Amino acid sequence: MKLSKLVGERLKDAPAGVTSKSHAYLIRAGYIKQVSNGIYTLLPPAQRINLKLQEIIREEMDAIDGQECLFPVVMPRELWDLSGRYSSIAEELLRFKDRTGHDMVLGMTHEEAAVHAVLGSLKSYDQLPFMIYQIQTKYRDEARPRAGLIRVKEFTMKDAYSFHENQTDLEQYYKKVYDSYFKIFNRMGMKKVISVHSDSGMMGGKVADEFQLLTDIGEDTIIVCPHCDTASNVDVASSIPEENEHIFGVKTEVFTGEAKTIDEVCSNLNKTPNQIAKAVCYAVIGDSKRVVIAFLRGDKEVNEAKLKVLVGADIVIKDLSESGLVKGNIGCINLNIENAEIYYDKSLEGLESFVTGANKEGYHFIGVSMTRDVRPEKYVDISKVKEGEKCPVCGNNLLVKRGIEIGNIFQLGTRYTKQMGLTVSLPDGSTINPIMGCYGIGVGRCLASIAEESSDEKGLCWPMAIAPWHIYLCPLRLDDENVRRQAERLYSRLQAENFEVLYDDRIASAGTKLTDSELMGIPVRIVISPKTIENGNIEISIRATGEKFFVSEEALSKKLDEIIVY
C-alpha cells in the first residue's frame, strides 16, 4: 500500500476531549474517525487489524469445534418477548418500528437468535453438545461512551453459544473455552490479561468469568490477591469481614441537629465512620410499591450489583422523605415504613456500640447493639471490597486494579431454552431443556486495548501478529533518483515475496516520515537514504525495541524472515 493513496490522515494533535492514549493515537494515526458519539468508522489500517483479530478468534473457535454462522442484526420484538428481555432491558436496547408498524430491535446480544436458530432442528440428546458462533455488528445504546473504541454504541463482537445435555458437560466445555481465550489473547499480543470472577448481569446464569486487560485507563475495578491469584470484579468480590469490637454501650437518643452526613455525625459525636450504621434507600424499577433499605457500616459503600441480585430486579437510589423518613436520620431502630425490604450488611455483624439515625429530625441513637437492639434474621454481603481488606481464600491483603473487559463467558443454564420452549428427547422418552453457555469477545475493544497496552510516548507499537502492515518502507529524499529507484525496486520485490508493506511514497521531510512511522506503530521500518546507498546497505529498525540492523539488499529478505515471526 502506498501511503499517498491511503485513506485517512496523520494528525499532530488529538481532538479536544480525548482522554485515553489509545483513543488519541488511533485518531492521530488515521486508524479511526468518529461519526457520532460512540460510533466510529474503522479506516483501512484499523480494518486490516480488525480482520486479523477476527481470524485469530475464528481459528481458535474452530479448534474447539465451533460452527460459524451469522445471526441477523435486526430482530422482531416477539423473539425478545419469549425470553422476557424486551421488557426487562431498559434504554440500552434500541427499539424501533418498521414500515408496517411492527416492533423491532437492534441486536445487542444474540442468545434469543441462537436458540431460535436451532429450534425445530435440535430434537435429540445425541445431537448434543455443539457450539455455534458468529462475528457480528451489534448495537447497545450506551449512555456514556468513552475512550474511543473502549466503550462504544456500535461494535463488532464474537459471541458463541453452546448447548449441553447436563451441567457436567457444560462445565467441561466451559473450561475448553476458558483455555481457548487465553490462547486468543496471547496470539493477539496482549501481555497483562487475567481472568476474574464476575456478575452475569443481564445475561443470566450463576457462573461467569471476565477476561480483563490490566491498565490504569480501565473502567472496571478489579480486586486481586497477589498471593493466591484470586481475582474478582468488584461487583462480586468479597473479603473476610473485619471483626468489630464487642463493647456494649447504653442505647441513648441524642440531639445531633443539622448533622446528616457520615462526616458531620462523626464530628458532632466524636465518632469514626466504622462506629456508625448508615442507611441507603432504593426504589425498585418497574415496581413502585417496593422499597429497599440497605444498612451498612459508615466506612463502607453499597455494592449495587450484589444488592440487585438479592432484590431480583434493577434498583435506583430513592429519596424516601415522602414516606415519612428523614434523610440523614434514617436508622435501624423504630423504623416504620410499609413494603420496605431491609438488608443488613455483614460489616454490621457484632457491632455492639454504634450510632444510627433515630428516624426523626435532628436525632440519632448512640450505644446501639446489633444483637441486643436490632437482631436481624441474617446478614448479607452488600458492600464493596476495598484495598487492604483480607482475601477470603488466603487471608492476605487485597489490591485494587483497573481493567478493560475484553471478553466474558457465562454458564447460562436453561434460562433461554426453557423460556423459548427448546427441548430435546432423552433415551427414556422424557424431554429436557438443554443447558447453555455463552462466550463473548469484543473485537473493537481488543483493538483499542492492544493500542493502549502496546504504545509509548511516540505512538502505537503493534504486535507483529495483528499489525496492519509488517513493514514501513521509508525512503528519505525521494527527490534523489537513486533513492527513488531503490525504493520502487524494493517495494515491488517485497510485495512479490508476500511481505505486507506500507510504502511512504510522499515527498516529505525525513522528520515527518520518521515521526509518522512511529505514530502508526508498524513493527519494522526500512530506511533508504543517500547515506545508506553510499554505504551499500539498508537500515532496518524494530519499532518495539529501537534495535537497528544494517544489511545488504541481497540479505534483506532473509533478515526480514527472521524478524517477522509470530
DRENKOL-232539 format. One record per residue (C-alpha): z, y, x; residue in one letter. Coordinates in steps of 0.05 Angstrom, whole numbers, plus 5000, padded with zeros to 4 digits. Example, Ala and Ser with C-alpha at 12.3 -4.5 7.8 and 13.67 -1.06 7.14 Angstrom:
// DRENKOL-232539
515649105246a514349795273s
//
This chain:
// DRENKOL-232539
500050005000m498250695026k503851195017l499051755000s497051374937k503951124918l506351384851v512751784858g515352294908e520752344961r525752904949l530253264997k535953324948d538252944886a538353294818p544753634796a549853174763g548252554804v554752254828t553451564857s549951424923k545250914892s543151384837h541751944887a537751524935y533651164882l531451834853i530452174921r526451594950a521751554890g524250904860y526351134791i525151714744k529551904686q526251914617v532552094578s540051974582n540951244602g533451084602i529251044666y522250874689t522150384747l516750674793l512550194835p517550084893p523249934844a518749484802q516949074864r524448974877i525648824803n520448264805l523347964868k530347964838l527547624776q524047094817e530546924854i534146854787i528346444758r528345964816e535845844812e535845764737m530145264741d534144894795a539644744744i534544514691d533845174655g527845244608q524945944607e522946254540c522346954512l526147194451f523947804411p526848484425v526748664351v530348214302m531648244227p538548404200r539147714168e539647374236l545547814256w548747754187d549046994199l553447104260s557347674228g555748144285r551248614244y557648904214s562648754270s558949124325i559449874317a554950414347e552450004407e547649604363l541550024346l539549914274r533250174241f528550034183k521349804190d515750104148r517549654089t524749884090g527349234119h533649284162d532149114235m535949134301v534149224374l537048644413g542848804459m544248064469t540847434442h545846904420e543146934349e535946874373a537646284418a540845894361v535146064315h530145824367a532945114365v534545074290l530344524259g528244204325s535144044352l537543474309k540942934350s546342884403y541542534451d537643194457q543743494490l545343814537p540044334552f539645064573m534545584553i534046264587y529946894586q528947524628i528048064576q528748804559t534948964519k537849594488y545049794480r546450484451d551350634506e555951224492a556851444564r551051234611p552851364683r550851264756a543451154745g541850424733l549050204736i550450374663r544350494620v541850424549k535450034562e535949484614f532948824638t537448224635m537247484647k541047134592d541746394586a544645944531y546845224539s548244724484f553144134491h556043554453e563143664476n567744124515q567743684577t560243714583d560344474574l565644554629e561444134677q555244554665y559245194667y561345014738k554044904756k552245604732v558345894767y556045604833d548745804820s550846524810y553746574879f547246284907k543346814869i547447404893f547547144964n539947074964r539447794937m543248024998g549848234965m555848175011k562148324971k561447924906v567547594876i568747234810s574247484764v577347234700h575247684643s575447834569d569947524527s569348154485g564048164430m561147514455m567047094431g569746464463g576146354501k573846274574v569846804611a568546994683d565347614711e561847694778f563748364809q560948724869l566849074900l565349804912t569150464903d563850714854i565150124808g567150284736e571349644727d578449574751t579748904785i586648624800i586348204864v591347784902c589447784976p593847184989h591446664939c584746994920d586647034846t582447584814a582047844743s579148424705n584748904687v583248744614d586148044622v590248094686a597647904684s603447954732s610447694739i614648154695p619548584733e626648374716e630548914680n637849074696e642448724646h647149314637i649349434565f650450134540g653350444477v647950604426k648551344412t643951834376e642852464418v639353124406f633153194450t629953804417g622753924436e622453354487a616752904465k613152614525t616052094572i616752624627d620253114580e625052594554v626652354624c628053074646s632353204584n636652584591l636352494666n632851824660k627051474693t620851214656p622950494664n629150654622q625150874562i621450484508a615250864485k611050744423a603450764419v600350754349c593650484328y589250434267a585049804255v577649964249i574949724183g581749634150d585250284132s591449914107k593249604174r597449984225v599249734294v605049994336i605849764408a612549854443f612849814519l616750084576r615550814593g612450674661d607250214631k600450324597e597749944537v592249454555n587949554492e583548954508a589648494506k592248834443l585548764407k585748014419v592547974386l590548424328v583948054320g579948704309a577949354342d583249884345i583550634356v589351104373i592351374309k596951954292d602051674242l605252334223s602352264153e606251614147s612851964157g613651804232l615052364281v610452384340k614552364404g620652094368n618051414345i622950854363g624350124352c630750244312i630650454239n623050414239l620850444167n613350414156i609349974109e603949494133n605949604206a604449054256e609449144313i608448854383y613648874438y611148834510d614348354559k616448954601s621949074549l624848374554e632048404580g632449164576l639549274553e640850024560s634750444546f632251044507v627951014445t626051504391g630651584331a624851654282n626952354264k625153034292e628853234354g632952594365y632951974409h637651384417f640751224484i644350584505g639750144462v639649394476s633548954461m637848334450t643348684411r639849234371d632349044366v632048294372r624448194366p621947504349e617647484411k614947894469y607447934485v603448154546d600048804524i600949244586s596249394644k597749094712v598949594767k598149544843e604349254876g606448814818e607248074833k601747554829c603147044774p600446494818v603646604886c608547184875g605447644927n603648374915n597248504876l591849014896l587449444851v580049454868k573849754836r567749354820g560849354786i559848774738e553248454758i553847804719g558147444669n558946744640i562446534575f564645894542q562746074471l565045454435g561945354365t562346074342r554846164334y552645454319t557845394264k556446064231q548945964235m549045244210g546544884272l548644154271t546843514308v548042794286s552342314325l551341554332p556241414276d552241854228g557142434229s554943134249t557843664295i556344374314n554044394387p558444764436i555145354471m555545704538g552546384553c550646654621y548047364637g545647754698i543748494695g537448554737v537149304740g544549344754r543548854812c538249314839l542949914836a548849524862s544849294923i542750014934a550050224930e552349704980e546349695027s545550425044s548150935094d548151675107e540651665118k538551285056g537250595029l537349965071c534349395031w535848665047p529548315070m529147835011a528448374959i525548964996a519449274962p515649215028w517948895092h514349365140i513750115141y507550265184l509050955212c503551265255p505551925286l499952435299r494552155255l490252735278d489752345344d483651895339e486751335380n492951335336v488751325272r484350755297r490150315317q493950455253a487950275209e486749645251r493949425246l494349565171y488249125157s490748585204r497848555176l495348525105q490547955124a496547585153e500347675087n505548165113f507948655060e506349335088v507350055066l502650475107y504751205115d497651495120d499852215107r498252785153i505452995161a510453155216s513952605254a520552845227g518152795155t515452095164k521551815201l526252125151t522451835092d522251145123s529751155130e530751435059l526350895029m530050345066g524249895086i527349375133p522349405191v518850025217r512950005264i511550655301v504950825333i504251465372s500351745431p506251545475k506350815452t498850775462i499551065531e504950545547n500749975517g505949765467n508349825395i515250045374e518949615323i525649855295s530449505247i533049955192r539649585182a541849585255t537650115290g535549585340e528849725375k523549275407f517249445445f511748925442v504348875456s499448885399e497848155414e505247955408a506548365345l505447825292s509847315328k515447825334k514948015261l515347285241d521847245279e524647865246i522347775174i526447175153v530747085090y
//
